[in-house]
Amino acid sequence: MTLTLWKKTWRDLRAAWAQNLALVVIVALGVISLVSLTGAYRDLGTSYHHTYDALRFADLTVRVQSAPAEAATQVARVAGVRAVTARLVVDTGYLLPDGEPIRARLIGFPAAAQPAVNRVQVLEGRNLSPDDPNGVLVESHFAEVYDLHPGDTVTPLVLGRRQTFTVRGIAASPEYLIVSPSRQELLPSARTFGVFFLPLSTLQRLMHTPNEVNEFCLLLAPDADQQAVLRDVEAVLQPYHVDSATWQADQPSNAALHMDLEGYREMGEAIPALILLVAALSLYIMLGRLVRSQRTQIGLMKALGYSNRAVMGHYVALALVVGTVGAVVGSGLGTLAAGGITRTYANELGIPLIQTRVYPDLMLIGLGISLVMAALAAWGPARHSAHMQPAQAMRLDPAEALTPGRRSLLERLLPPSTSLAVRLPLRNVFRARGRALSTVLSVIFAFVLVLFSWGMLDSMNYLLNRTFQQVERWDLMTVFDRPQTEATLKQVQRWQGVKAATPGLMLPVTLRSQGKHKDVLLYALPPDQQMHRWQLEDGVTPTEALRDDGILLTPPLAQALGVQIGDTVQVQTPFGEKQAVVRAFAEELYGSTVFVSVKTAERWVGAPVPIFNLLYVRADAAHAQALKKALFRLPGAASVQVKSKMENDWRGFMGLFYLFMGFIIAFAVGMAFAVLFNTMTVSVLERQRELATMRAIGTPVKRIGRMIALESMVLWLLALVPGLVLGWYTTVALAKSFSTDLFWMTAYIAPRSYIITAVGILLTMLLAARPAIRRIGRLNLAEATKMLT
């Protein structure tokens, strides 16, 4: 390109600075979404692994009934074992100051130094000391909920009696980055579950088990054969009755973190892709219309001797400047946003060691995408215009100008008395079909961006409302660590305030089918019970679904196992391997739950009398707190859940999701405004001569503004249905991507969200047209009416 064309490029950028700024914003938002969301996903994964490595998170945890602490020396000699820590872990209770019972876990480990495996990060105060047998470390989430600090006292129950300890420090543990009591309870529950670390000798003394441990935490060598190590370790610990062996991937907190991170990854990939696609299409439409609006300038350039290549180079250079500036701004802001998202997310989860990085590859990808889509957006229209003859490009075809236009069907349906102020906008829409189509496409993009953002929020609210208002109809749920009989049921039913009580069985099982397997939680309930109402597909009743060894699976679990209705699955239970037939699918909050009838489970268990370890209770609100305490005092009661508080926990946990979606809504609204502003501005620029002529014959600017507003409303109506439909399908796709086999989200958009989105976009279109209408009032009429564009 010559110096003259570079000067023209600069003049074009300055003359249409508002439109070019909007294009830069479109590109920048697309790059920001890519760099920030993908970068934050990488940072979170890095922070997890850094925390795990620094705190030496166990690769394998083996639980036994009871073993001497010296057994750790034998385990350490197993080939492939790098380090071992022997601990005593006791699940017990904790009475809050108001007397409400919650669960607690006491973890005793050697206090002389940090353990070799599963270390803790002291965030406040100091570490444990052998000289301070009554000092404890409180897990950070529990300490935050109950505002505990060093010097305070805590009183967990030990063998049924309160034991007072002094808080020496607040600590983070790699086992409880998400405070999950078990693999089947992935919901963070720091309000109802506290973890306390204390000297091993202290806990052994209080439990009257000197020198005894029940858990071995192992770090393995990088090249170790995991299955061989597990076999050898179980052989060493076989005299002490191995209860369970948990790999790091199956550890509750780690599983919940990976579920959370996996959902973030899906969203972090899908949303930037969507925003970049909208940015590319919008840039193509906007730059194409901008180039076509300079058709006479292109003709003049060719008449002055510029080649087709020079003309196209000029417009591609203009587009590349827009793309480069947008990419540079987007990369910088995206990097800052990625760090902010990571720190906010990590602080909310309590990840103690946060790492953020700059990712040059993401910046280069964003720059490359921006330049490619900018160049392609300008290349097509510029090539078309550059290949026109100069005389043809510099003026309108007289024959084309004299061709009579046809009235649209809508215009023919209007009454003869309809004013010209109504007819003209309709003619502008239906006669300039190319311009109208590109505008409608831009409006549809805005609908998609805004609607899917609201849709994801609505989907989460719908999921929680359906679960806790329609599916779960109990008020209190008690889980027992040993089987209960009908005597316990009758005792509870007699209590004041109990409206109904339904027993059931809850078992950890493994489902196998077609070479695939999944560890899940099995619930056995009577088909006619009303405490947990299944949402079954195809109108199947619970009685039909649970007959003859029938089993209910969730859709994501069925997909993971590759089974359909009518297939048989193998169920590995603590009582041997059984078979069940998939008879229906049930939509559940937790994707890793399955259901059978209580009769089927009792037959599998083979107990001589009906037993249960799960009890649902419906209670009067006035007696709920007292009943919770009474249930917790039942022999064998391991936990008591209050549904209302469980719902509050879920909504609190969803604060991270709402924060994430708020960030996305900001992107969507910004992108939508930039797209619509450019669309409306270019629409006016393309008709500058027409609008100037109307002013020259005495049409007031306000009247012209009303006509443009009416034209905008017509275009909005044309985009309304396809925009809402595409927004819905986008929401469905993103909800599906956010779901995992542990957590299932159903797409739902509330009617008010459709209305808010539609009205908001209409108002944005009218607002975006105001600068262009003001420009009409400042036109030089003598100059503008001579322009043949």
C-alpha positions in Angstrom: 0.0 0.0 0.0 1.2 3.5 -0.8 1.5 6.3 1.8 -1.6 7.9 0.4 -3.7 4.8 1.1 -2.2 4.6 4.6 -3.3 8.2 5.1 -6.8 7.3 3.9 -6.9 4.4 6.3 -6.1 6.7 9.2 -8.7 9.2 8.0 -11.3 6.5 7.7 -10.5 5.3 11.2 -10.9 8.8 12.6 -14.0 9.7 10.6 -15.9 6.7 11.8 -14.3 6.4 15.2 -17.5 5.5 17.0 -18.2 2.5 14.6 -14.6 1.4 14.6 -14.5 1.7 18.4 -17.6 -0.6 18.6 -15.8 -3.1 16.3 -12.8 -3.0 18.5 -15.0 -3.6 21.5 -16.6 -6.6 19.7 -13.2 -8.1 19.0 -11.8 -7.3 22.5 -14.8 -8.9 24.2 -14.3 -12.1 22.2 -10.6 -12.2 23.1 -11.2 -11.3 26.7 -13.7 -14.2 27.0 -11.1 -16.6 25.5 -8.1 -15.5 27.5 -9.9 -14.9 30.8 -12.1 -18.0 31.0 -9.6 -20.5 29.5 -6.8 -18.9 31.5 -8.8 -19.1 34.7 -9.5 -22.7 34.1 -5.8 -23.4 33.7 -5.0 -21.4 36.8 -7.5 -23.2 38.9 -6.2 -26.6 37.8 -2.6 -25.4 38.5 -3.6 -24.1 41.9 -5.2 -27.5 42.8 -2.2 -29.5 41.7 0.2 -27.0 43.4 -1.7 -27.3 46.6 -1.8 -31.1 46.4 1.9 -31.3 45.7 2.9 -28.8 48.4 0.8 -30.5 51.0 1.6 -34.0 49.8 -2.0 -35.1 49.2 -2.3 -38.9 49.5 -2.4 -41.0 46.4 -4.1 -43.9 48.3 -5.9 -44.0 51.7 -6.5 -47.3 53.3 -9.0 -47.6 56.2 -8.8 -50.5 58.7 -10.8 -51.3 61.8 -7.8 -50.9 64.1 -4.1 -51.4 63.8 -1.0 -50.7 65.8 0.8 -47.5 64.7 3.9 -49.6 64.0 2.1 -51.2 61.0 3.0 -48.0 59.1 6.6 -49.3 59.0 5.5 -52.5 57.3 3.4 -50.5 54.8 6.4 -48.2 54.0 8.4 -51.3 52.9 5.9 -52.1 50.2 7.5 -51.6 46.7 6.2 -48.4 45.2 5.3 -46.7 48.4 7.2 -43.4 48.8 5.8 -42.2 52.2 3.2 -43.2 54.8 1.3 -41.4 57.6 -0.7 -43.4 60.1 -3.7 -41.6 61.6 -6.6 -42.1 63.9 -9.8 -40.7 62.4 -13.0 -40.6 64.4 -16.4 -39.5 63.2 -18.4 -38.0 66.0 -20.7 -35.1 66.8 -20.4 -31.5 67.8 -23.0 -29.4 69.7 -23.3 -25.8 68.7 -23.8 -23.2 71.4 -27.6 -23.3 70.9 -27.5 -27.1 71.4 -27.9 -28.0 67.7 -26.0 -31.2 66.9 -23.9 -31.4 63.8 -21.3 -33.9 62.5 -17.6 -33.6 63.3 -14.4 -35.5 62.3 -11.4 -35.8 64.6 -8.1 -36.5 62.9 -5.2 -37.4 65.1 -1.7 -37.3 63.6 1.8 -37.0 65.0 2.2 -33.5 66.3 6.0 -33.4 66.5 6.2 -32.2 62.9 4.1 -31.9 59.7 3.0 -35.4 58.7 4.7 -37.0 55.7 1.4 -37.3 53.9 -1.7 -35.0 53.9 0.0 -32.0 55.5 -2.0 -29.0 56.6 -1.4 -25.3 55.7 -1.8 -23.1 58.8 -3.5 -19.9 57.7 -3.9 -18.3 61.1 -2.2 -19.0 64.4 0.4 -21.8 64.8 0.8 -25.5 64.3 0.2 -28.3 66.8 2.8 -29.1 69.4 3.5 -32.2 71.5 3.7 -29.9 74.5 0.1 -28.8 74.0 -2.1 -31.9 74.1 -5.3 -29.9 74.3 -4.6 -27.8 71.3 -6.4 -28.3 67.9 -6.4 -27.0 64.4 -9.8 -26.1 63.0 -10.4 -26.6 59.3 -10.7 -23.2 57.6 -14.2 -23.5 56.1 -15.8 -24.5 59.5 -13.8 -21.7 61.2 -15.1 -19.1 58.7 -18.7 -20.2 59.1 -18.6 -20.0 62.9 -16.0 -17.2 63.2 -13.4 -19.2 65.1 -9.9 -17.9 65.7 -6.8 -18.9 67.7 -7.6 -18.8 71.4 -11.2 -19.8 71.0 -12.5 -23.1 72.4 -14.3 -25.9 70.6 -16.2 -28.8 72.2 -16.6 -31.9 70.0 -18.1 -35.0 71.4 -15.7 -37.8 72.3 -17.4 -41.1 73.3 -20.6 -39.1 73.8 -19.1 -36.5 76.1 -18.1 -32.9 75.3 -14.3 -32.4 75.3 -13.0 -28.9 75.4 -10.0 -28.0 73.2 -8.3 -24.7 72.5 -7.9 -23.5 69.0 -4.2 -23.0 68.2 -4.6 -22.4 64.5 -6.9 -22.3 61.4 -5.7 -24.7 58.8 -6.4 -25.7 55.2 -6.1 -29.4 54.2 -5.9 -30.9 50.7 -8.5 -33.4 51.8 -11.1 -30.7 52.5 -10.6 -28.0 49.9 -14.3 -28.8 49.4 -15.6 -30.1 52.7 -17.2 -33.3 51.7 -17.8 -36.0 54.4 -18.0 -38.8 51.9 -18.0 -39.8 48.2 -21.8 -39.8 48.2 -22.1 -36.3 49.9 -20.2 -34.0 47.5 -22.0 -30.9 48.6 -19.8 -28.6 50.7 -21.3 -28.7 54.2 -19.0 -26.7 56.5 -22.0 -25.5 58.3 -23.0 -29.0 59.4 -19.6 -30.8 59.3 -16.5 -29.7 61.1 -13.0 -31.2 60.8 -10.5 -30.9 63.7 -6.9 -31.9 63.7 -5.3 -32.8 67.1 -2.2 -34.7 68.3 -2.5 -38.4 67.7 -1.6 -39.3 71.3 -4.4 -37.0 72.6 -7.0 -38.7 70.5 -5.7 -42.2 71.3 -5.9 -41.3 75.0 -9.5 -40.0 74.8 -10.7 -42.9 72.7 -9.0 -45.4 75.1 -7.0 -46.9 72.2 -3.4 -46.4 73.0 -1.0 -46.8 70.1 -3.9 -47.6 67.8 -4.6 -46.1 64.3 -7.3 -46.8 61.7 -6.1 -45.0 58.6 -3.0 -45.2 56.4 -2.3 -42.4 53.9 0.2 -43.3 51.2 2.3 -41.4 48.6 3.3 -43.6 45.7 6.3 -43.4 43.5 5.6 -41.9 40.1 6.3 -45.2 38.2 4.5 -47.4 40.8 2.1 -50.1 39.6 -0.9 -48.9 41.5 -2.9 -52.2 41.5 0.2 -54.1 42.6 0.8 -51.6 45.4 -2.8 -51.9 46.5 -2.7 -55.7 46.6 0.5 -55.7 48.6 -0.7 -53.1 51.1 -4.0 -54.9 51.6 -2.0 -58.1 52.2 0.1 -56.3 54.9 -3.0 -54.9 56.6 -5.2 -57.9 56.1 -4.8 -59.0 59.8 -6.4 -55.6 60.8 -9.5 -56.0 58.6 -9.3 -53.5 55.7 -12.6 -51.5 55.4 -11.9 -49.5 52.3 -9.2 -48.3 50.0 -9.7 -44.9 48.3 -7.6 -43.6 45.4 -7.0 -39.9 45.2 -9.3 -39.6 42.2 -12.2 -41.0 44.3 -11.4 -39.0 47.5 -14.6 -36.9 48.2 -13.1 -33.4 48.1 -11.0 -34.2 45.0 -14.0 -35.8 43.2 -16.1 -32.7 44.0 -13.3 -30.4 42.8 -12.9 -32.3 39.6 -16.7 -32.2 39.0 -16.6 -28.5 39.6 -13.6 -28.0 37.4 -15.0 -30.2 34.7 -18.2 -28.1 34.6 -16.1 -25.0 34.5 -14.0 -26.4 31.6 -17.0 -27.2 29.5 -18.4 -23.7 30.1 -15.0 -22.1 29.7 -14.7 -23.7 26.2 -18.2 -23.3 25.0 -18.9 -19.7 26.0 -15.7 -18.2 24.5 -16.4 -20.2 21.3 -19.9 -18.8 21.2 -18.8 -15.2 21.8 -15.9 -15.5 19.3 -18.4 -16.9 16.7 -20.8 -14.0 17.3 -17.9 -11.5 17.2 -16.6 -13.0 13.9 -20.1 -12.9 12.2 -20.8 -9.5 13.5 -17.4 -8.2 12.3 -18.1 -9.7 8.9 -21.5 -8.1 8.6 -20.4 -4.7 10.0 -17.1 -4.4 8.0 -18.9 -5.7 4.9 -21.5 -3.0 5.2 -18.9 -0.3 5.9 -16.9 -1.3 2.8 -20.1 -1.3 0.7 -21.0 2.2 2.0 -17.7 3.5 0.5 -18.5 2.2 -3.0 -18.1 5.6 -4.6 -14.7 6.1 -2.9 -13.6 2.7 -4.3 -14.7 3.8 -7.7 -12.7 7.0 -7.4 -9.6 5.2 -6.2 -9.8 2.9 -9.2 -10.3 5.9 -11.5 -7.1 7.4 -10.1 -5.2 4.3 -11.0 -5.1 2.2 -7.9 -5.1 -1.5 -8.6 -7.6 -4.0 -7.3 -4.9 -5.4 -5.0 -4.2 -1.9 -3.6 -7.9 -1.2 -3.0 -8.4 -4.5 -1.3 -5.2 -4.1 0.7 -6.5 -0.8 2.0 -9.7 -2.2 3.4 -8.0 -5.4 4.7 -5.5 -3.1 6.4 -8.3 -1.1 8.0 -9.8 -4.4 9.3 -6.5 -5.7 10.5 -6.0 -2.5 12.5 -9.4 -3.0 14.2 -8.6 -6.7 14.8 -5.1 -6.0 16.2 -6.2 -3.2 18.6 -9.1 -5.4 19.7 -6.9 -8.4 20.3 -4.2 -6.4 22.2 -6.7 -4.8 24.4 -8.6 -8.1 24.9 -5.4 -10.0 25.7 -4.4 -7.5 28.4 -7.8 -7.2 30.0 -8.4 -10.9 29.6 -5.2 -11.7 31.5 -6.2 -9.4 34.4 -9.7 -10.9 34.4 -8.3 -14.4 34.5 -6.3 -13.6 37.6 -9.3 -12.0 39.2 -11.6 -14.9 38.4 -9.0 -17.4 39.7 -8.5 -15.6 43.0 -12.2 -15.0 43.6 -13.0 -18.7 42.8 -10.1 -20.0 44.8 -10.7 -17.8 47.9 -14.4 -18.9 47.9 -13.3 -22.5 47.9 -10.5 -22.0 50.4 -7.7 -23.1 48.1 -4.6 -22.0 50.2 -2.0 -21.9 47.5 -3.1 -19.9 44.4 -1.0 -19.7 41.2 -1.8 -17.4 38.3 0.1 -17.2 35.1 0.2 -15.3 31.8 -0.6 -17.6 28.9 1.1 -16.3 25.7 -0.4 -19.1 23.6 -3.9 -17.9 24.5 -2.9 -14.3 23.5 -1.5 -15.6 20.2 -4.6 -17.6 19.6 -6.8 -14.6 20.3 -4.7 -12.4 18.0 -4.7 -15.0 15.3 -8.4 -15.5 15.4 -9.0 -11.7 15.5 -6.8 -11.0 12.5 -8.2 -13.9 10.5 -11.8 -13.0 11.1 -11.1 -9.3 10.5 -9.3 -10.0 7.2 -12.1 -12.3 6.0 -14.7 -9.8 7.0 -13.2 -7.1 4.8 -11.9 -9.3 2.0 -15.2 -10.4 0.5 -16.9 -7.0 0.2 -13.7 -5.2 -0.8 -13.0 -7.8 -3.5 -16.5 -7.4 -4.9 -16.3 -3.6 -5.0 -12.7 -3.5 -6.3 -13.7 -5.6 -9.4 -16.4 -3.1 -10.4 -15.8 -0.7 -13.2 -14.9 2.8 -11.8 -17.9 4.5 -13.5 -20.3 1.8 -12.2 -18.9 2.1 -8.7 -19.1 5.9 -8.6 -22.7 6.3 -9.4 -26.0 4.4 -9.2 -27.3 2.5 -12.2 -30.1 4.8 -13.7 -32.0 1.7 -14.8 -31.8 0.4 -11.3 -33.0 3.7 -9.8 -36.0 3.8 -12.1 -37.1 0.2 -11.5 -40.5 0.3 -9.7 -40.4 -1.3 -6.3 -43.1 -3.8 -5.3 -45.1 -3.3 -2.2 -44.6 -5.9 0.5 -47.5 -8.1 1.7 -47.5 -6.3 5.0 -47.7 -2.9 3.3 -50.6 -4.1 1.1 -52.5 -5.2 4.2 -52.3 -1.7 5.7 -55.4 0.5 5.4 -55.2 3.1 2.7 -55.3 5.9 5.3 -52.0 4.7 6.9 -49.6 7.6 7.0 -46.4 7.8 5.1 -44.5 7.8 8.3 -45.5 4.2 8.8 -45.3 3.1 5.1 -41.7 4.4 4.6 -40.1 2.3 7.4 -41.8 -0.8 6.1 -40.6 -0.1 2.5 -37.1 0.5 3.8 -37.2 -2.9 5.6 -38.7 -5.0 2.8 -37.1 -3.4 -0.3 -33.5 -3.2 1.0 -33.5 -6.8 1.9 -29.8 -7.3 2.1 -29.5 -4.5 4.6 -32.5 -5.7 6.6 -31.2 -9.3 6.7 -27.8 -8.3 8.0 -29.4 -6.1 10.7 -31.8 -9.0 11.7 -28.8 -11.3 11.9 -27.1 -8.9 14.3 -30.2 -8.7 16.4 -30.5 -12.5 16.5 -26.9 -12.7 17.8 -27.7 -10.2 20.5 -30.7 -12.4 21.5 -28.6 -15.5 21.7 -25.9 -13.8 23.8 -28.2 -12.4 26.4 -30.8 -15.1 26.5 -28.4 -18.0 27.1 -26.9 -16.0 30.0 -30.3 -15.6 31.7 -31.1 -19.2 30.7 -28.2 -20.7 32.7 -29.2 -18.8 35.8 -32.8 -19.8 35.3 -31.8 -23.4 34.8 -29.9 -23.5 38.1 -32.7 -21.9 40.0 -35.2 -24.3 38.4 -33.0 -27.3 39.3 -32.8 -26.2 43.0 -36.5 -25.3 43.2 -37.6 -28.6 41.6 -35.3 -30.6 43.8 -36.2 -29.1 47.2 -39.9 -28.2 46.5 -41.1 -31.0 44.3 -38.7 -34.0 44.6 -37.6 -33.9 48.2 -40.7 -33.7 50.4 -39.2 -34.6 53.7 -38.1 -32.2 56.4 -35.5 -34.3 58.2 -33.3 -37.1 57.0 -31.3 -39.4 59.3 -28.5 -41.7 58.2 -27.5 -44.5 60.6 -24.1 -46.2 60.7 -25.7 -49.5 61.6 -29.0 -51.2 60.7 -32.2 -50.2 62.5 -35.3 -52.2 63.0 -39.0 -51.5 63.2 -38.7 -50.7 66.9 -36.7 -47.5 66.0 -39.3 -46.6 63.4 -42.2 -46.9 65.8 -40.3 -44.9 68.4 -39.8 -42.0 66.0 -43.4 -42.1 64.8 -44.6 -41.6 68.4 -42.7 -38.4 68.9 -44.6 -35.1 69.1 -44.4 -33.1 65.9 -43.7 -36.2 63.6 -46.3 -36.2 60.7 -44.8 -39.2 58.9 -41.7 -41.3 58.8 -40.5 -43.5 55.9 -37.5 -45.9 56.3 -35.2 -46.9 53.5 -31.8 -48.4 52.8 -28.8 -46.6 51.4 -25.8 -48.6 50.1 -22.7 -47.7 48.2 -22.6 -50.0 45.1 -20.8 -50.3 41.8 -22.8 -50.6 38.6 -21.2 -52.5 35.7 -22.3 -52.8 32.1 -20.5 -53.3 28.8 -17.1 -53.1 30.4 -17.9 -49.8 32.1 -18.4 -49.3 35.8 -19.6 -46.4 38.1 -19.5 -46.1 41.8 -22.9 -44.8 42.9 -25.1 -44.5 45.9 -28.2 -46.9 45.9 -31.4 -45.8 47.6 -34.0 -48.5 48.4 -37.5 -47.0 49.0 -41.1 -48.2 48.8 -42.5 -47.4 45.4 -45.6 -45.7 46.9 -43.6 -43.5 49.4 -44.2 -39.7 49.2 -40.9 -38.4 50.7 -38.9 -38.5 47.5 -41.0 -38.0 44.4 -39.3 -39.3 41.3 -39.4 -37.3 38.1 -39.8 -40.2 35.7 -39.8 -40.0 31.9 -42.5 -41.3 29.5 -45.2 -41.4 32.1 -43.9 -44.5 33.9 -45.2 -44.9 37.4 -42.8 -45.8 40.3 -44.6 -49.1 40.9 -43.9 -50.1 37.2 -40.4 -48.9 37.3 -39.3 -50.7 40.5 -41.1 -54.0 39.9 -39.2 -57.3 39.6 -35.7 -56.1 40.4 -36.2 -52.9 38.4 -33.7 -50.1 38.9 -34.0 -46.3 38.2 -31.0 -44.6 36.7 -30.3 -40.9 36.0 -29.8 -40.0 32.3 -26.1 -39.1 32.6 -25.4 -42.3 34.5 -27.2 -44.3 31.8 -25.2 -42.5 29.2 -21.9 -43.1 31.0 -22.7 -46.8 31.3 -24.1 -47.0 27.7 -27.4 -48.6 28.8 -31.0 -48.2 27.6 -34.3 -49.0 29.2 -34.7 -52.8 29.3 -31.0 -53.5 29.6 -29.6 -55.5 32.6 -26.8 -54.0 34.8 -24.6 -55.8 37.3 -24.8 -54.3 40.8 -21.8 -55.0 43.0 -23.1 -54.6 46.6 -21.5 -55.3 50.0 -23.6 -58.5 50.0 -22.4 -59.8 46.6 -23.1 -59.2 42.9 -26.7 -58.8 41.9 -28.6 -58.0 38.7 -31.2 -55.4 38.0 -33.2 -54.3 34.9 -33.2 -50.6 33.9 -36.9 -49.8 33.7 -36.9 -46.0 33.7 -34.8 -42.8 33.9 -35.3 -40.3 36.7 -34.0 -36.7 36.7 -32.1 -36.1 39.9 -29.9 -33.4 41.3 -27.1 -35.9 41.8 -26.4 -37.9 38.7 -24.7 -40.7 40.6 -27.8 -42.0 42.5 -29.9 -45.0 41.6 -33.0 -46.4 43.1 -34.6 -49.9 43.7 -37.6 -50.9 45.7 -37.1 -51.7 49.4 -38.2 -55.3 48.8 -35.5 -55.8 46.2 -32.9 -54.5 48.5 -34.1 -56.6 51.5 -33.9 -59.6 49.2 -30.3 -58.7 48.2 -29.3 -58.1 51.9 -30.9 -61.3 53.1 -31.8 -60.0 56.6 -34.2 -62.1 58.6 -36.3 -59.0 59.5 -36.9 -55.7 57.7 -34.0 -53.3 58.4 -33.2 -49.7 57.4 -30.3 -47.2 57.7 -32.1 -44.2 56.2 -35.1 -42.5 57.7 -37.1 -39.6 56.2 -39.3 -37.6 58.6 -41.9 -35.0 57.8 -42.4 -32.7 60.8 -44.1 -29.6 62.1 -41.9 -26.6 61.7 -42.3 -25.7 65.3 -40.8 -29.1 66.4 -38.1 -29.5 63.7 -35.2 -28.3 65.8 -36.2 -30.5 68.8 -36.7 -33.5 66.5 -33.3 -33.0 64.9 -31.7 -33.2 68.4 -33.8 -36.3 69.3 -32.9 -38.1 66.0 -29.2 -37.3 66.5 -29.3 -39.0 69.9 -30.7 -42.2 68.5 -28.2 -45.1 68.8 -26.3 -45.4 65.6 -27.3 -42.0 64.1 -24.5 -40.8 62.0 -26.0 -37.7 60.6 -29.2 -35.7 60.6 -30.0 -33.3 57.6 -32.5 -30.5 57.7 -33.9 -30.0 54.2 -34.2 -26.2 54.5 -30.6 -25.8 55.6 -29.4 -28.2 52.9 -31.1 -26.0 50.4 -29.4 -22.9 51.9 -26.1 -24.8 51.6 -26.7 -25.5 47.9 -27.7 -21.9 47.1 -24.6 -20.7 49.0 -22.4 -23.0 47.0 -24.1 -21.7 43.8 -22.7 -18.3 44.6 -19.7 -19.3 42.6 -21.9 -20.2 39.7 -23.8 -17.0 39.9 -20.5 -15.0 40.0 -19.4 -16.8 36.9 -22.6 -16.3 35.1 -22.7 -12.6 36.2 -19.3 -12.3 34.5 -20.7 -13.9 31.3 -23.8 -11.6 31.4 -21.5 -8.6 31.4 -19.8 -10.0 28.3 -23.1 -10.7 26.6 -24.6 -7.3 27.3 -21.5 -5.5 26.3 -21.2 -7.5 23.1 -24.9 -7.1 22.3 -24.7 -3.3 22.7 -21.6 -3.0 20.5 -23.2 -5.1 17.8 -26.5 -3.2 17.8 -24.8 0.2 18.0 -22.7 -0.6 15.0 -25.7 -2.1 13.1 -27.9 0.9 13.6 -25.1 3.4 12.9 -24.1 1.8 9.6 -27.8 1.5 8.6 -28.0 5.3 8.9 -24.7 5.9 7.1 -25.8 3.8 4.2 -28.9 6.0 3.8 -27.2 9.3 4.4 -28.3 10.8 1.0 -31.9 9.6 1.4 -32.2 11.0 4.9 -30.5 14.3 3.9 -33.0 14.6 1.0 -35.9 14.2 3.5 -34.5 16.9 5.6 -34.0 19.2 2.6 -37.7 18.9 1.7 -38.6 20.0 5.2 -39.0 16.7 7.2 -38.2 17.4 10.9 -35.4 15.4 12.5 -37.8 14.2 15.2 -40.0 12.7 12.5 -37.1 11.0 10.9 -36.1 9.7 14.3 -39.6 8.2 14.8 -39.4 6.5 11.4 -36.0 5.0 12.2 -37.4 3.8 15.6 -40.4 2.2 13.9 -38.1 0.6 11.4 -36.0 -0.7 14.3 -39.1 -2.2 15.9 -40.0 -4.0 12.6 -36.5 -5.5 12.4 -36.8 -6.4 16.1 -40.0 -8.2 15.4 -38.5 -10.1 12.5 -35.6 -11.2 14.7 -37.7 -12.0 17.8 -38.8 -15.6 17.1 -35.6 -16.9 15.6 -33.6 -15.1 18.3 -35.5 -16.6 21.1 -35.5 -20.1 19.5 -31.7 -20.0 18.9 -31.2 -18.6 22.4 -33.2 -21.6 23.8 -31.2 -24.2 21.8 -27.9 -22.5 22.9 -29.0 -22.7 26.5 -29.8 -26.4 26.1 -26.4 -27.1 24.6 -24.6 -25.2 27.4 -26.7 -26.8 30.2 -25.8 -30.2 28.7 -22.1 -29.3 28.6 -22.2 -28.2 32.3 -23.7 -31.5 33.4 -21.6 -34.4 34.5 -22.4 -37.9 35.7 -22.3 -36.5 39.2 -24.5 -33.4 38.7 -27.3 -33.0 36.2 -28.7 -29.7 34.9 -31.9 -29.4 33.0 -32.3 -26.4 30.6 -35.0 -24.0 31.6 -35.7 -20.4 30.7 -38.3 -18.5 32.8 -41.0 -16.6 30.9 -39.8 -13.4 32.5 -36.3 -13.9 31.0 -37.8 -14.1 27.5 -39.6 -10.8 28.2 -36.6 -9.1 29.8 -34.4 -10.2 27.0 -36.8 -9.1 24.2 -37.6 -5.7 25.8 -34.0 -5.1 26.7 -32.8 -5.7 23.2 -35.5 -3.5 21.7 -34.6 -0.6 24.1 -30.9 -1.2 23.3 -31.7 -0.9 19.5 -33.5 2.4 20.1 -30.8 3.6 22.3 -28.1 2.6 19.9 -29.9 4.5 17.1 -29.8 7.8 19.0 -26.2 8.8 18.1 -27.0 8.1 14.4 -30.2 10.2 14.5 -28.2 13.1 16.1 -25.8 12.8 13.2 -28.7 13.3 10.8 -29.4 16.6 12.5 -25.8 17.8 11.9 -25.6 16.8 8.2 -24.5 19.3 5.6 -27.5 19.0 3.4 -25.9 20.5 0.2 -23.1 18.0 0.4 -25.0 15.0 1.6 -27.7 15.2 -1.1 -25.0 14.9 -3.8 -23.7 11.6 -2.5 -24.8 8.7 -4.6 -24.4 6.0 -2.0 
